[in-house]
Structures are given as structure tokens and as C-alpha cells.
Amino acid sequence: MAPTVLHLRSEDKPLEHRSALTPTTAKALIDAGYVVNVEKSPVRIFDDEEFSAVGATLVPTGSWRDAPKEHIIVGLKELPEETFPLKHVHVQFAHCYKGQAGWETVLARFPRGGGTLLDLEFLQDPATGRRVAAFGYQAGFSGSALALKNWAWQLTHPGEPLPGVESYPNEDALIADVKKDLEAGQAKAGRLPRVIVIGALGRCGRGAVDLCLKADLPTEQILKWDMEETAKGGPFREIAESDIFVNCIYLSSKIPHFINLDSLKEPGRNLSVVCDVSADTTNPYNPVPIYTVATTFSNPTVPVEGLDNPPLSVISIDHLPSLLPRESSESFSNDLLPYLLKLNDWQNDPVWAGAYKLFQEKVATLPKEALEN
């Protein structure tokens, strides 16, 4: 029986440096009998040679399109916005299961070509319902870092949007940068910010809180909210009275707004920074309906129109963990490895089979016209 071939594609999303496979996990797969083809990548945090050194075969960038149908294509973020039908099994985050704008076009490419989507966001342990691997902690950590930087920037550079940011080589470098900015902001404001984190008990929320603590923000300056605190339903005055709001919830159904434009126009608002780590920008159930665009590392913030004194800006970057790409990739890929090792018989593995069942259910909801080639 021929070995299963995994094809790691190069990411196309701007400033996306993470990788679903690392040299460490690629070696484990090769040692287990898999063939691992790795596209050469000018953006991946790991050098191509790190993969070839452990026995992976380097292949041209973008060659997944012409790979044999039986090869499994592994990636992280969305495919480029193209329309040709997809014939492979794809393992990735596709962001098309929760009613996002354009979801029909993205999802329909798979059944149109006889392909399959095994969405990494929905890989769950059937016994617990918990995701088997996620970037949540790193997303919260990175989002909180940018929120603190933005708060300080607003004070030291009034009227100017936060400049573009690049990924950091490691966590220590990021924390040092945030500490420096906080000191500058504190010198201007005469105080440190108050931060409210909603979803504080989850992986994402823990990351957001940990960044604040590692940046030397006193614990009494951090409001840690979760389901108990939000059960009564918003909008919440406590958010408007804080300086920074970091939203870390995993949105799966409609809930009352945490804040909205009306609640933010009431007197006494201190809030000047929102980081919506969830980045459900186009989700109709978004509980932070004060912005409509996703931001990027090159343009990290978007202003909320009509709010001054203080101005309010939103960070809604949907791949925040790429701020720390090496550590994020290592953590995620290591968590995913036990399941990657089962891809040679994925139809009979409960985790992958669950993802396939969800794919079939979502395909069944596609409008007929979306399936026409």
C-alpha cells in the first residue's frame, strides 16, 4: 500500500508566517511512514532547509493545485480567492461555516470538484466536545499586546492611527516592546489603563490576561469576565468605563450586544480601544457591532465613526497569532500531531470523521446556484 502523502502549502494571506506543520511535526510524520511535501515559502517562519533537513521533499510554491488528487493538502488560513473547483482533501481553517460574507462561494468549491474540507476550527474530541488544537491562547496574548500598544499610541500620538506592525521573533521581544509603550502611555496619562477581558476563562482569554500580567499591569487593573458576569445580558456599562476591551469569546449563537453605538454615546465613557480577538466581522450575531471591516497587521486599527472624547478604535485582525509565528506554530502543530498521524485512515478516526460529517451538513445548506460550475 502506497504511503499517504501530505502536501504543506505556502500561505497566501499577507503577513501570515505561521505553519500547520513544523520541522518537528514533519519529522514525526515522516518517521511514521508518511511522505511530506513542503512548498517552498518566502513567508513561512521556518526556513525551507529546516524541513528538508528532516526528510521532507521541497516542491514549488503553489504546486498544490496540480498535485495528484489523493494527496492531502495541509494549510492554515483561507485559500486565495479563486473559483476553480477543488479536488483534494483540504485540512485548513476556511471560515465559511458561520454565515461569513461569501461563505457559499468558498464552501461550494469543494463539492463542485469532488473535494473535501476538514476544517481545523471544528476538530473536536467527541467525548468532550473540546477542540483538539487551537491558536486561542496565542490569539488572546497577541491581541492584548496590540491593544495595550494602541492605548499608549493614542496618548503619545493623538489623532494618528497605530502604525503597521511586524511579527516578533519571540515572546520576550514582544513583551519588552509592550512594556516600553505602556511606560510612555502612563507618563502621558498619569495612570495605567483598566482592561476588561470577556471570555477570560477560555484559552484565548487566559492568553489576553497573561500578556497584561507579563507587561506588568497590576492584577487589579484587569477585569476578568466570563459567562457568569455576562449572563444578565448587555450592553455593559463596565466595558465603556474601562480603557481597553478585549473580546475573547467563541461565538456560536446570537447573544445580546456587549456594547453598541448607543451604549458608547452615554456619558462617562473611557473606552478608547477594542480588540475583537474573535474577529467575527461579518457574522450577523457579532456582539460588538461597532465596526464592519477586518483590520490587518499593516493597518491594525479602524476608527469608530462619531465617537470623540476619547476617540475609539477597533483591532479586528483575524490571524493575530502570526504576531508570534514560531511559538504559535510549534504549540498548535504539536497539539495537532496525534490527529495528523491518523490522516492515513481519517474516514475511520472519530475526530476527522466528525469534521467530515459537519462538512457534509454545511454543504447540504448550499443554495443550488452555488454548486453550478
C-alpha angles and dihedrals in degrees: 000000000000116000119255112259120217116195115201109204127208112251118249101193111108113261092003104142100160125106133209089216126042128195087259096053092039089057091050090052093047091048088053091056103266124133109228119199114190122196114227107251133195091194107041115111090228118071116242088240091060088065097042089050090064095047104271118140115238114223132180121285111266094014092128088088091068099034117123112277094246093059113102112230114218123193143134117229133032123305118249114281098267130134108215115120118263119233103179137078103258124201108196148098105281102172094213105110101078103058095271117169110281094010093140093058093048097046097041092063090074101055090037089063100032090253131137134225118212098186114211091210090066103044100125137174102243091214096056105016089230123135112257094217132011142162090222098118094049091045092055092043093051094041092052090050093054091045092055091045090051093049090054093044092054088057098043097039107030114197094013122109119235108272123241118284133214129212118273125235092230145348095265092059091051094049092049090052093049092048091053091050093046091054090053092048092047090052090056099041098036089228144053121259126262111233127199117199117193114199089032096156095058128081093264094047092048089054091051093050093044092054091053091051093046089051087057097251105155114248091238087064091060122079108201110200131175138158095311093057095044097043093098091061131244171272090116124209090203090068094053090048092054123080096225131029119195112190111204104161124128104233116215104146142016115291133169116279115271088207135349137180094271093053091047093054092062117105120269100043116157095166111120103152131049120180109191099195089177087062093195088160098159098029109119089217095056106142091205100061097169099103137038107196135071113236127218139214089257091051104022101175141046121198121237104234120234097023120110135153088074110015114226126216132183131218110205105163110157097205102045095150088070086077084078100027102165097049093040092051094047093050096045097043093048090053090048096046098089088057096041086058088062097053091101087072101020096147089066098043112095095221096050092037089055090054090049092050090053090049090054092048092051093046088054089062094056116116112249093244092058090063095056114109 
